[in-house]
Amino acid sequence: MSNYRVSFVFCCLIIIMISVIDIYWLVKNSSLILEFEMNPIGRWLIYKDGGSVALFVSLKVIGTFTVISTLIFLYKIHALKTMIVASVLSLLQLILLCYLLW
């Protein structure tokens, strides 16, 4: 495997794993989520689902799947540019993880 491919897979794994952690915390704290959720779209989705986080979680999973699928597709077209995008997304996910943990 090339260095780009290994780095790309690592970035994708970071994106997926932190998304899973984010969803875990969302479900775990679902009874308090409206007090702490800062995402206005997330709050709206929870409100529209009668206080349940099911719709929000479902859309988060679909979003993560879409992002990873798009990255894989684009990597086949232009590896270097996609690697840059994947690296930035990984960094943003790591920032989210720091926010979730502290």
C-alpha positions in Angstrom: 0.0 0.0 0.0 1.2 3.5 -0.8 1.8 6.1 1.9 -1.1 8.1 0.5 -3.4 5.1 0.8 -2.4 4.3 4.3 -2.8 7.9 5.4 -6.2 8.1 3.6 -7.5 4.9 5.4 -6.2 6.3 8.7 -8.0 9.6 8.1 -11.2 7.8 7.2 -11.0 5.6 10.4 -10.5 8.8 12.5 -13.6 10.3 10.9 -15.7 7.2 11.5 -14.5 6.5 15.0 -15.0 10.0 16.3 -18.5 10.1 14.6 -19.3 6.9 16.5 -18.1 8.4 19.8 -20.2 11.5 19.1 -23.3 9.4 18.4 -22.7 7.3 21.5 -22.6 10.5 23.7 -25.7 11.8 21.9 -27.6 8.6 22.7 -26.1 8.3 26.2 -27.1 11.8 27.1 -30.4 11.9 25.2 -32.4 12.9 28.2 -30.3 16.0 28.6 -29.4 16.7 25.0 -31.7 19.7 24.4 -30.0 21.5 27.2 -26.5 21.0 25.8 -26.9 20.5 22.0 -25.4 23.6 20.4 -26.2 22.6 16.8 -29.4 24.4 15.8 -30.2 21.8 13.1 -29.7 19.0 15.7 -32.0 20.8 18.2 -34.6 21.3 15.5 -34.5 17.6 14.5 -34.8 16.5 18.1 -37.8 18.9 18.5 -39.4 17.6 15.3 -39.0 14.0 16.6 -40.8 14.7 19.8 -37.7 14.9 22.0 -36.2 11.7 20.6 -32.7 11.6 19.2 -33.5 8.8 16.7 -34.0 11.1 13.7 -30.8 13.1 14.6 -28.8 9.9 15.0 -30.1 8.4 11.8 -29.1 11.5 9.8 -25.7 11.6 11.5 -25.1 8.0 10.4 -26.3 8.8 6.9 -24.1 11.9 6.8 -21.0 10.0 7.9 -21.7 7.3 5.4 -22.1 9.9 2.6 -18.8 11.7 3.6 -16.8 8.5 3.6 -18.3 7.2 0.4 -17.6 10.5 -1.3 -14.1 10.5 -0.1 -13.5 7.0 -1.4 -15.0 7.9 -4.8 -12.9 11.1 -5.0 -9.7 9.4 -3.9 -9.9 7.2 -7.0 -10.1 10.3 -9.2 -7.5 12.5 -7.4 -5.7 11.0 -4.4 -3.6 14.0 -3.4 -6.5 16.5 -3.3 -8.8 14.0 -1.5 -6.0 13.3 1.0 -5.9 17.0 1.9 -9.7 17.1 2.3 -9.6 13.9 4.4 -6.8 15.3 6.6 -8.8 18.5 7.2 -11.9 16.5 8.1 -9.9 14.3 10.4 -8.5 17.4 12.2 -12.0 18.8 12.6 -13.2 15.5 14.0 -10.3 15.5 16.5 -11.2 19.0 17.6 -14.8 17.7 18.1 -13.4 14.9 20.2 -11.5 17.3 22.4 -14.7 19.3 22.8 -16.6 16.2 23.7 -14.1 15.0 26.2 -13.5 18.3 27.9 
